[in-house]
Amino acid sequence: MADTVETIKAWQCVGCGKLEAPAQCIGVCRDELVHLVNVADYRAAVARAEALEAVVRRIALTFPKAGEGDRTWRVLQAQAKAALGGRAATSSTVEEPLAKSPENKQ
């Protein structure tokens, strides 16, 4: 996702924050207000969104076995907390099959 967004390379003044980006002027320039985001901040936001999306997808596609609803919910909560904290869930919670689902027939 982060790689599909067009980026520009520019120089930023460490004192005042002014930005400059070299461009080929054809003589009909007009300045417009643009909102720029630091690429590292953007990539971090995309990574967090993808982690949260993975948890939501798992919640949506998980169908606990009879009597396993509480355990399944605790594992899903742990994964959600990890995604909210910006950390990846531990491998033990990611790899553990949660329950019977259309994609995970047990």
Buried (B, 14 or more C-beta within 10 A) or exposed (E): EBEEEEEEEEEEEEEEEEEEEEEEEEEEEEEEEEEEEEEEEBBEEBBBEEBBEBBEEBBEEBEBEEEBEEBBBEBBEBBBEBBEEEEBBEEEBBEEEBBBBEEEEE
